[in-house]
Amino acid sequence: MVVVEHVTRLSDRRSQTSSETFPDDTSEAIRSAVEAVPTSVFEDTAKHKEGAFDASIADALPQYEYEGGAAAGYNPNCKLWSHLDFNYSVDLYDADERIAIEVEKSERKNISDDLLKFQKGYRTKKGGRPKIEFGSLVVPVNYRGSDNLYQHSLTKLDFMKGVLFIDDVAVIGYRDPRPD
């Protein structure tokens, strides 16, 4: 099973106290879903198999819409801005709780994109509420021996926290089991 080494919230790193904090039970559910993923999903690194990690997390969180879950295509329920002609989506989305999850496996550049999606989701309203009130980044603490995407995510959060208008973001750092 995948090992989760760290969980940090934006609310723990900023002085603003007027926002809601990421719900403890939800953070724990996401952590448990990551920890339930068998390490065997990392054995086949072919591009079409890389989605197995995301899909395994989605299987453990059935209340979330999964981007890759609509009959092997892209789930339109995860394309939160299609009505604005933006072709962006989130990996997992719970519309009732207004929570988006982005799962990353390697790319540092995607963290900024993910945070911008959370920001855009907070600014996009549906029924008078933001489409995204809470975001979660699931990122490796290691990647091929050198890249700590978890620490990079915290650095990006610190850099953007003054302009990142969202209730809270939980960063979950897991250990990629592939050898360095």
N, CA, C and O of each residue as an XYZ file, in Angstrom:
720
protein
N       0.835     -1.182      0.000
C       0.000      0.000      0.000
C       0.885      1.253      0.000
O       2.030      1.228      0.453
N       0.329      2.329     -0.513
C       1.060      3.594     -0.590
C       1.149      4.206      0.808
O       0.194      4.140      1.583
N       2.283      4.792      1.120
C       2.511      5.410      2.427
C       2.323      6.923      2.317
O       2.935      7.572      1.469
N       1.473      7.473      3.178
C       1.322      8.933      3.277
C       2.239      9.403      4.391
O       2.148      8.923      5.521
N       3.127     10.344      4.075
C       4.092     10.827      5.057
C       3.699     12.147      5.700
O       4.058     12.404      6.850
N       2.962     12.995      4.970
C       2.633     14.322      5.501
C       1.253     14.764      5.037
O       0.813     14.436      3.936
N       0.583     15.515      5.902
C      -0.638     16.226      5.532
C      -0.521     17.619      6.142
O      -0.361     17.766      7.353
N      -0.603     18.634      5.291
C      -0.502     20.023      5.745
C      -1.630     20.817      5.115
O      -2.002     20.587      3.965
N      -2.168     21.749      5.876
C      -3.243     22.605      5.369
C      -2.742     24.038      5.208
O      -1.902     24.521      5.967
N      -3.281     24.685      4.204
C      -2.999     26.104      4.010
C      -3.375     26.885      5.270
O      -2.661     27.809      5.659
N      -4.473     26.528      5.899
C      -4.931     27.240      7.094
C      -3.913     27.164      8.232
O      -3.919     28.026      9.111
N      -3.046     26.161      8.237
C      -1.989     26.055      9.241
C      -0.827     26.987      8.935
O       0.023     27.223      9.794
N      -0.784     27.518      7.721
C       0.368     28.300      7.268
C       0.047     29.771      7.029
O       0.932     30.542      6.658
N      -1.204     30.167      7.236
C      -1.548     31.565      7.030
C      -2.185     32.135      8.289
O      -2.741     31.411      9.115
N      -2.087     33.441      8.405
C      -2.609     34.096      9.608
C      -4.098     34.413      9.501
O      -4.743     34.701     10.509
N      -4.645     34.361      8.296
C      -6.061     34.648      8.101
C      -6.894     33.597      8.819
O      -6.653     32.398      8.677
N      -7.877     34.053      9.593
C      -8.697     33.111     10.340
C     -10.168     33.177      9.956
O     -10.992     32.492     10.563
N     -10.511     33.979      8.971
C     -11.917     34.140      8.613
C     -12.431     33.029      7.698
O     -13.643     32.879      7.547
N     -11.557     32.260      7.094
C     -11.974     31.182      6.194
C     -12.251     29.910      6.982
O     -11.758     29.722      8.094
N     -13.050     29.046      6.377
C     -13.295     27.723      6.945
C     -12.027     26.884      6.791
O     -11.235     27.120      5.878
N     -11.833     25.915      7.671
C     -10.694     25.014      7.538
C     -11.145     23.724      6.854
O     -12.306     23.325      6.943
N     -10.213     23.096      6.182
C     -10.491     21.853      5.480
C     -11.062     20.860      6.484
O     -10.470     20.650      7.543
N     -12.193     20.249      6.176
C     -12.831     19.339      7.143
C     -11.929     18.151      7.497
O     -11.392     17.483      6.614
N     -11.772     17.899      8.802
C     -10.914     16.807      9.271
C     -11.332     15.454      8.700
O     -10.488     14.676      8.255
N     -12.629     15.176      8.714
C     -13.088     13.873      8.232
C     -12.810     13.696      6.744
O     -12.509     12.588      6.298
N     -12.906     14.768      5.981
C     -12.630     14.693      4.540
C     -11.147     14.504      4.290
O     -10.754     13.701      3.444
N     -10.326     15.233      5.016
C      -8.879     15.074      4.886
C      -8.477     13.642      5.214
O      -7.649     13.049      4.524
N      -9.059     13.098      6.257
C      -8.749     11.722      6.653
C      -9.242     10.721      5.610
O      -8.570      9.723      5.351
N     -10.402     10.973      5.010
C     -10.926     10.080      3.972
C     -10.020     10.074      2.747
O      -9.771      9.019      2.163
N      -9.527     11.248      2.356
C      -8.623     11.327      1.201
C      -7.313     10.621      1.529
O      -6.785      9.864      0.714
N      -6.796     10.871      2.718
C      -5.559     10.200      3.144
C      -5.741      8.680      3.105
O      -4.883      7.966      2.585
N      -6.841      8.192      3.646
C      -7.109      6.754      3.669
C      -7.227      6.190      2.257
O      -6.769      5.080      1.985
N      -7.840      6.957      1.364
C      -7.968      6.515     -0.035
C      -6.599      6.380     -0.690
O      -6.362      5.434     -1.442
N      -5.697      7.318     -0.412
C      -4.336      7.253     -0.954
C      -3.605      6.053     -0.361
O      -2.929      5.315     -1.077
N      -3.743      5.864      0.944
C      -3.053      4.757      1.613
C      -3.587      3.387      1.179
O      -2.886      2.384      1.309
N      -4.801      3.339      0.674
C      -5.394      2.067      0.239
C      -4.943      1.646     -1.158
O      -5.225      0.526     -1.584
N      -4.252      2.521     -1.869
C      -3.805      2.203     -3.226
C      -2.667      1.187     -3.155
O      -1.674      1.415     -2.463
N      -2.804      0.077     -3.860
C      -1.699     -0.897     -3.869
C      -0.512     -0.353     -4.658
O      -0.693      0.319     -5.673
N       0.680     -0.639     -4.199
C       1.879     -0.138     -4.885
C       2.006     -0.720     -6.284
O       2.755     -0.194     -7.107
N       1.293     -1.783     -6.559
C       1.374     -2.405     -7.889
C       0.888     -1.467     -8.998
O       1.243     -1.673    -10.159
N       0.089     -0.446     -8.680
C      -0.360      0.477     -9.732
C       0.802      1.269    -10.322
O       0.678      1.838    -11.407
N       1.930      1.307     -9.616
C       3.091      2.045    -10.104
C       4.018      1.172    -10.951
O       4.984      1.675    -11.526
N       3.737     -0.112    -11.031
C       4.642     -1.027    -11.728
C       4.655     -0.833    -13.227
O       5.713     -0.949    -13.845
N       3.515     -0.541    -13.837
C       3.465     -0.299    -15.279
C       3.445      1.208    -15.486
O       2.451      1.864    -15.175
N       4.534      1.761    -16.008
C       4.637      3.212    -16.148
C       4.169      3.715    -17.499
O       4.357      4.888    -17.820
N       3.561      2.846    -18.297
C       3.017      3.302    -19.578
C       1.983      4.395    -19.323
O       1.256      4.358    -18.330
N       1.931      5.337    -20.204
C       1.054      6.498    -20.022
C      -0.398      6.095    -19.760
O      -1.056      6.690    -18.906
N      -0.901      5.101    -20.477
C      -2.296      4.711    -20.286
C      -2.534      4.052    -18.937
O      -3.676      3.974    -18.487
N      -1.489      3.580    -18.288
C      -1.626      2.947    -16.978
C      -1.432      3.936    -15.835
O      -1.803      3.636    -14.700
N      -0.857      5.116    -16.108
C      -0.614      6.075    -15.028
C      -1.892      6.516    -14.351
O      -1.867      6.895    -13.180
N      -3.000      6.479    -15.050
C      -4.279      6.848    -14.461
C      -4.761      5.861    -13.413
O      -5.750      6.128    -12.729
N      -4.088      4.731    -13.271
C      -4.498      3.717    -12.301
C      -4.402      4.251    -10.873
O      -5.211      3.871    -10.027
N      -3.445      5.113    -10.589
C      -3.312      5.697     -9.251
C      -4.531      6.568     -8.952
O      -5.163      6.427     -7.904
N      -4.852      7.459     -9.869
C      -6.024      8.322     -9.708
C      -7.301      7.494     -9.591
O      -8.149      7.760     -8.739
N      -7.429      6.480    -10.460
C      -8.627      5.644    -10.463
C      -8.777      4.877     -9.156
O      -9.893      4.710     -8.664
N      -7.677      4.414     -8.593
C      -7.727      3.710     -7.309
C      -8.188      4.633     -6.191
O      -8.963      4.225     -5.326
N      -7.718      5.863     -6.205
C      -8.171      6.844     -5.217
C      -9.656      7.115     -5.410
O     -10.417      7.173     -4.444
N     -10.063      7.280     -6.669
C     -11.478      7.540     -6.974
C     -12.369      6.387     -6.508
O     -13.472      6.618     -6.013
N     -11.899      5.156     -6.662
C     -12.687      4.000     -6.226
C     -12.966      4.036     -4.729
O     -14.017      3.585     -4.275
N     -12.018      4.574     -3.965
C     -12.176      4.640     -2.509
C     -12.978      5.863     -2.061
O     -13.323      5.989     -0.886
N     -13.274      6.763     -3.002
C     -14.040      7.979     -2.693
C     -15.247      8.045     -3.639
O     -15.278      8.900     -4.524
N     -16.231      7.171     -3.472
C     -17.324      7.069     -4.443
C     -18.221      8.303     -4.534
O     -18.948      8.454     -5.516
N     -18.188      9.182     -3.545
C     -19.012     10.395     -3.615
C     -18.420     11.435     -4.558
O     -19.079     12.426     -4.876
N     -17.194     11.224     -5.006
C     -16.520     12.154     -5.915
C     -16.724     11.721     -7.362
O     -16.680     10.535     -7.686
N     -16.949     12.711     -8.223
C     -16.904     12.473     -9.660
C     -15.429     12.324    -10.027
O     -14.577     13.042     -9.505
N     -15.137     11.394    -10.922
C     -13.759     11.140    -11.330
C     -13.587     11.545    -12.785
O     -14.354     11.125    -13.652
N     -12.578     12.361    -13.042
C     -12.345     12.894    -14.387
C     -12.289     11.788    -15.437
O     -12.843     11.941    -16.526
N     -11.639     10.698    -15.128
C     -11.497      9.611    -16.090
C     -12.596      8.576    -15.990
O     -12.479      7.495    -16.567
N     -13.654      8.880    -15.273
C     -14.650      7.867    -14.987
C     -15.839      7.779    -15.908
O     -16.607      6.825    -15.781
N     -16.044      8.676    -16.801
C     -17.242      8.653    -17.656
C     -17.000      7.762    -18.865
O     -16.663      8.235    -19.950
N     -17.180      6.460    -18.656
C     -17.031      5.465    -19.724
C     -15.715      5.639    -20.483
O     -15.698      5.723    -21.711
N     -14.621      5.692    -19.734
C     -13.264      5.782    -20.278
C     -12.998      7.069    -21.051
O     -12.011      7.165    -21.780
N     -13.856      8.037    -20.896
C     -13.619      9.353    -21.496
C     -13.465     10.356    -20.374
O     -13.206      9.973    -19.233
N     -13.617     11.617    -20.674
C     -13.527     12.629    -19.634
C     -14.913     12.915    -19.080
O     -15.862     13.142    -19.831
N     -15.014     12.903    -17.786
C     -16.278     13.126    -17.104
C     -16.639     14.614    -17.178
O     -15.891     15.444    -16.660
N     -17.744     14.969    -17.796
C     -18.115     16.382    -17.917
C     -18.385     17.050    -16.566
O     -18.325     18.275    -16.464
N     -18.681     16.261    -15.531
C     -18.921     16.833    -14.206
C     -17.648     17.362    -13.553
O     -17.713     18.096    -12.566
N     -16.500     16.995    -14.095
C     -15.224     17.499    -13.587
C     -14.719     18.695    -14.393
O     -13.729     19.324    -14.018
N     -15.390     19.007    -15.489
C     -15.053     20.171    -16.320
C     -15.872     21.353    -15.801
O     -16.930     21.674    -16.342
N     -15.378     21.983    -14.769
C     -16.151     22.983    -14.035
C     -16.349     24.294    -14.780
O     -17.170     25.118    -14.379
N     -15.605     24.493    -15.862
C     -15.675     25.771    -16.566
C     -16.064     25.619    -18.021
O     -15.846     26.539    -18.810
N     -16.630     24.496    -18.398
C     -17.003     24.280    -19.800
C     -18.031     25.314    -20.265
O     -18.050     25.678    -21.441
N     -18.874     25.785    -19.366
C     -19.865     26.808    -19.734
C     -19.211     28.149    -20.072
O     -19.838     29.024    -20.669
N     -17.942     28.299    -19.683
C     -17.182     29.510    -20.006
C     -16.205     29.273    -21.161
O     -15.350     30.111    -21.449
N     -16.348     28.121    -21.812
C     -15.472     27.709    -22.913
C     -14.022     27.498    -22.479
O     -13.102     27.682    -23.277
N     -13.816     27.116    -21.225
C     -12.490     26.732    -20.746
C     -12.463     25.216    -20.648
O     -13.320     24.615    -20.000
N     -11.492     24.604    -21.281
C     -11.411     23.151    -21.325
C     -10.501     22.616    -20.211
O      -9.593     21.826    -20.471
N     -10.748     23.046    -18.986
C      -9.975     22.588    -17.838
C     -10.868     21.749    -16.949
O     -12.079     21.961    -16.886
N     -10.261     20.796    -16.265
C     -11.029     19.961    -15.347
C     -10.183     19.661    -14.119
O      -8.976     19.905    -14.099
N     -10.839     19.130    -13.100
C     -10.149     18.659    -11.906
C     -10.205     17.139    -11.906
O     -11.068     16.550    -12.556
N      -9.292     16.501    -11.185
C      -9.225     15.035    -11.194
C     -10.430     14.400    -10.506
O     -11.023     13.458    -11.031
N     -10.789     14.914     -9.332
C     -11.954     14.428     -8.602
C     -12.714     15.629     -8.062
O     -12.124     16.651     -7.712
N     -14.048     15.487     -7.998
C     -14.865     16.625     -7.578
C     -16.122     16.160     -6.854
O     -16.859     15.306     -7.346
N     -16.352     16.732     -5.690
C     -17.580     16.510     -4.930
C     -18.371     17.813     -4.981
O     -18.054     18.767     -4.271
N     -19.400     17.849     -5.825
C     -20.178     19.072     -6.042
C     -20.962     19.477     -4.789
O     -21.151     20.667     -4.539
N     -21.417     18.504     -4.005
C     -22.187     18.828     -2.801
C     -21.321     19.503     -1.748
O     -21.736     20.481     -1.125
N     -20.127     18.983     -1.554
C     -19.222     19.532     -0.535
C     -18.302     20.624     -1.090
O     -17.599     21.296     -0.335
N     -18.314     20.795     -2.431
C     -17.486     21.815     -3.104
C     -15.989     21.572     -2.868
O     -15.234     22.488     -2.543
N     -15.591     20.311     -3.043
C     -14.197     19.916     -2.832
C     -13.636     19.361     -4.135
O     -14.244     18.498     -4.769
N     -12.463     19.869     -4.529
C     -11.751     19.378     -5.712
C     -10.440     18.754     -5.268
O      -9.782     19.248     -4.353
N     -10.071     17.670     -5.921
C      -8.808     16.983     -5.639
C      -8.002     16.921     -6.925
O      -8.516     16.551     -7.980
N      -6.742     17.284     -6.820
C      -5.793     17.144     -7.927
C      -4.710     16.162     -7.497
O      -4.098     16.324     -6.442
N      -4.478     15.147     -8.319
C      -3.486     14.115     -8.033
C      -2.323     14.317     -8.988
O      -2.499     14.306    -10.206
N      -1.141     14.501     -8.430
C       0.060     14.682     -9.252
C       1.037     13.554     -8.974
O       1.131     13.038     -7.860
N       1.758     13.191    -10.019
C       2.728     12.126     -9.879
C       4.156     12.585    -10.125
O       5.103     11.944     -9.670
N       4.319     13.717    -10.859
C       5.695     14.089    -11.175
C       5.913     15.553    -11.529
O       6.993     16.074    -11.250
N       4.981     16.222    -12.107
C       5.248     17.518    -12.723
C       5.129     18.703    -11.767
O       4.044     18.991    -11.261
N       6.242     19.385    -11.524
C       6.253     20.566    -10.662
C       5.379     21.683    -11.221
O       4.693     22.381    -10.473
N       5.409     21.844    -12.523
C       4.672     22.954    -13.134
C       3.170     22.825    -12.920
O       2.455     23.827    -12.940
N       2.685     21.607    -12.715
C       1.256     21.401    -12.546
C       0.725     21.945    -11.223
O      -0.471     22.218    -11.114
N       1.574     22.108    -10.226
C       1.117     22.589     -8.922
C       0.533     23.990     -9.056
O      -0.541     24.262     -8.519
N       1.213     24.870     -9.754
C       0.682     26.226     -9.961
C      -0.644     26.167    -10.708
O      -1.586     26.886    -10.373
N      -0.713     25.306    -11.725
C      -1.962     25.147    -12.477
C      -3.081     24.652    -11.565
O      -4.210     25.138    -11.639
N      -2.766     23.692    -10.712
C      -3.770     23.150     -9.797
C      -4.291     24.225     -8.842
O      -5.496     24.329     -8.614
N      -3.388     25.013     -8.294
C      -3.798     26.085     -7.380
C      -4.635     27.136     -8.108
O      -5.578     27.688     -7.542
N      -4.287     27.406     -9.360
C      -5.092     28.349    -10.148
C      -6.488     27.791    -10.431
O      -7.463     28.542    -10.456
N      -6.587     26.476    -10.646
C      -7.908     25.865    -10.817
C      -8.739     26.025     -9.548
O      -9.926     26.344     -9.617
N      -8.118     25.803     -8.392
C      -8.838     25.980     -7.128
C      -9.315     27.426     -6.994
O     -10.446     27.683     -6.581
N      -8.438     28.361     -7.348
C      -8.781     29.779     -7.281
C      -9.940     30.108     -8.213
O     -10.895     30.776     -7.819
N      -9.847     29.631     -9.456
C     -10.910     29.871    -10.437
C     -12.219     29.234     -9.970
O     -13.293     29.807    -10.154
N     -12.127     28.057     -9.371
C     -13.308     27.387     -8.850
C     -13.952     28.140     -7.706
O     -15.173     28.113     -7.547
N     -13.137     28.812     -6.908
C     -13.674     29.609     -5.803
C     -14.370     30.859     -6.338
O     -15.352     31.328     -5.763
N     -13.858     31.383     -7.427
C     -14.427     32.593     -8.033
C     -15.622     32.297     -8.943
O     -16.375     33.208     -9.289
N     -15.800     31.031     -9.332
C     -16.919     30.637    -10.193
C     -18.059     30.159     -9.307
O     -17.895     29.223     -8.525
N     -19.193     30.793     -9.430
C     -20.319     30.497     -8.539
C     -21.358     29.605     -9.218
O     -21.564     29.659    -10.430
N     -21.992     28.799     -8.404
C     -23.146     28.018     -8.836
C     -24.117     28.020     -7.659
O     -23.777     27.576     -6.562
N     -25.311     28.516     -7.892
C     -26.285     28.610     -6.811
C     -25.844     29.556     -5.710
O     -26.203     29.374     -4.546
N     -25.061     30.571     -6.079
C     -24.610     31.559     -5.106
C     -23.416     31.137     -4.267
O     -22.949     31.903     -3.424
N     -22.915     29.926     -4.489
C     -21.744     29.434     -3.744
C     -20.598     29.162     -4.712
O     -20.830     28.877     -5.887
N     -19.369     29.249     -4.223
C     -18.234     28.881     -5.079
C     -18.320     27.414     -5.483
O     -18.760     26.572     -4.700
N     -17.896     27.112     -6.707
C     -17.854     25.716     -7.143
C     -16.817     24.923     -6.351
O     -16.996     23.731     -6.101
N     -15.735     25.591     -5.960
C     -14.707     24.944     -5.138
C     -14.490     25.796     -3.892
O     -14.112     26.964     -3.988
N     -14.729     25.212     -2.733
C     -14.450     25.883     -1.463
C     -13.187     25.326     -0.822
O     -12.479     26.024     -0.096
N     -12.916     24.040     -1.106
C     -11.732     23.381     -0.562
C     -11.043     22.618     -1.681
O     -11.691     22.027     -2.545
N      -9.709     22.644     -1.647
C      -8.935     21.885     -2.615
C      -7.976     20.963     -1.896
O      -7.562     21.233     -0.769
N      -7.626     19.874     -2.553
C      -6.625     18.963     -1.999
C      -5.635     18.589     -3.096
O      -6.024     18.191     -4.194
N      -4.371     18.722     -2.784
C      -3.290     18.290     -3.667
C      -2.736     16.984     -3.109
O      -2.366     16.917     -1.937
N      -2.679     15.966     -3.927
C      -2.074     14.689     -3.556
C      -0.793     14.591     -4.372
O      -0.837     14.462     -5.595
N       0.359     14.653     -3.686
C       1.639     14.792     -4.376
C       2.710     13.907     -3.736
O       2.647     13.614     -2.542
N       3.702     13.480     -4.542
C       4.771     12.654     -3.976
C       5.775     13.482     -3.172
O       6.064     14.636     -3.490
N       6.296     12.848     -2.116
C       7.385     13.472     -1.359
C       8.717     13.159     -2.024
O       9.742     13.752     -1.688
N       8.697     12.235     -2.958
C       9.893     11.856     -3.711
C       9.498     11.614     -5.159
O       8.384     11.179     -5.447
N      10.401     11.894     -6.044
C      10.173     11.539     -7.437
C      11.529     11.299     -8.071
O      12.316     12.225     -8.271
N      11.783     10.051     -8.381
C      13.043      9.648     -8.993
C      14.250     10.182     -8.230
O      15.247     10.605     -8.815
N      14.126     10.148     -6.908
C      15.256     10.439     -6.054
C      15.548     11.887     -5.775
O      16.333     12.178     -4.873
N      14.954     12.818     -6.505
C      15.383     14.192     -6.306
C      14.254     15.181     -6.073
O      14.425     16.139     -5.318
N      13.136     14.980     -6.685
C      12.092     15.996     -6.652
C      11.113     15.752     -5.515
O      10.479     14.698     -5.460
N      10.981     16.703     -4.615
C      10.027     16.617     -3.535
C       8.863     17.532     -3.887
O       8.866     18.718     -3.556
N       7.876     16.967     -4.558
C       6.736     17.750     -5.005
C       5.903     18.244     -3.826
O       5.243     19.279     -3.918
N       5.934     17.512     -2.732
C       5.230     17.937     -1.523
C       5.808     19.265     -1.022
O       5.065     20.220     -0.793
N       7.125     19.324     -0.854
C       7.758     20.558     -0.378
C       7.565     21.692     -1.378
O       7.343     22.839     -0.989
N       7.649     21.370     -2.662
C       7.412     22.372     -3.703
C       5.993     22.927     -3.596
O       5.779     24.124     -3.786
N       5.031     22.068     -3.293
C       3.633     22.494     -3.137
C       3.485     23.461     -1.967
O       2.769     24.457     -2.066
N       4.160     23.166     -0.867
C       4.095     24.061      0.292
C       4.741     25.415     -0.023
O       4.248     26.458      0.408
N       5.834     25.393     -0.769
C       6.484     26.641     -1.179
C       5.541     27.470     -2.055
O       5.422     28.682     -1.875
N       4.869     26.803     -3.010
C       3.899     27.509     -3.861
C       2.749     28.066     -3.035
O       2.313     29.194     -3.265
N       2.251     27.293     -2.076
C       1.175     27.778     -1.210
C       1.618     29.018     -0.438
O       0.875     29.996     -0.347
N       2.826     28.975      0.117
C       3.336     30.132      0.863
C       3.453     31.350     -0.037
O       3.130     32.466      0.370
N       3.915     31.130     -1.262
C       4.076     32.224     -2.206
C       2.734     32.832     -2.591
O       2.617     34.050     -2.718
N       1.716     31.984     -2.778
C       0.425     32.426     -3.301
C      -0.625     32.714     -2.226
O      -1.703     33.216     -2.546
N      -0.332     32.409     -0.962
C      -1.390     32.477      0.047
C      -2.020     33.852      0.207
O      -3.180     33.947      0.607
N      -1.302     34.903     -0.090
C      -1.864     36.242      0.014
C      -2.871     36.577     -1.080
O      -3.676     37.496     -0.931
N      -2.824     35.833     -2.172
C      -3.743     36.088     -3.288
C      -4.606     34.877     -3.623
O      -5.373     34.904     -4.586
N      -4.483     33.826     -2.838
C      -5.235     32.604     -3.070
C      -6.503     32.650     -2.228
O      -6.481     32.376     -1.028
N      -7.600     32.999     -2.875
C      -8.869     33.128     -2.175
C      -9.654     31.835     -2.319
O     -10.376     31.623     -3.293
N      -9.493     30.992     -1.338
C     -10.197     29.718     -1.221
C     -10.219     29.430      0.269
O      -9.327     29.855      1.003
N     -11.235     28.711      0.713
C     -11.310     28.475      2.151
C     -10.074     27.755      2.671
O      -9.458     28.209      3.636
N      -9.701     26.641      2.049
C      -8.518     25.926      2.531
C      -8.054     24.921      1.488
O      -8.824     24.488      0.631
N      -6.785     24.560      1.580
C      -6.174     23.555      0.725
C      -5.432     22.577      1.618
O      -4.660     22.987      2.485
N      -5.659     21.289      1.412
C      -4.918     20.246      2.116
C      -3.913     19.641      1.145
O      -4.269     19.255      0.032
N      -2.663     19.560      1.568
C      -1.616     18.942      0.756
C      -1.255     17.616      1.407
O      -0.837     17.566      2.564
N      -1.424     16.544      0.643
C      -1.160     15.197      1.148
C       0.061     14.665      0.414
O       0.037     14.489     -0.804
N       1.116     14.413      1.157
C       2.377     13.952      0.582
C       2.544     12.453      0.744
O       2.600     11.952      1.867
N       2.624     11.728     -0.378
C       2.794     10.278     -0.352
C       4.162      9.899     -0.889
O       4.783     10.664     -1.626
N       4.630      8.712     -0.514
C       5.902      8.207     -1.012
C       5.649      7.367     -2.269
O       4.940      6.362     -2.222
N       6.237      7.793     -3.390
C       6.170      7.037     -4.629
C       7.039      5.784     -4.438
O       8.238      5.898     -4.181
N       6.444      4.596     -4.563
C       7.193      3.379     -4.260
C       8.200      2.941     -5.338
O       8.952      1.989     -5.125
N       8.221      3.618     -6.481
C       9.163      3.210     -7.515
C      10.584      3.493     -7.071
O      10.833      4.489     -6.392
N      11.506      2.647     -7.437
C      12.903      2.875     -7.047
C      13.446      4.153     -7.680
O      13.062      4.528     -8.788
N      14.341      4.808     -6.958
C      14.914      6.085     -7.414
C      15.754      5.918     -8.648
O      16.305      6.895     -9.157
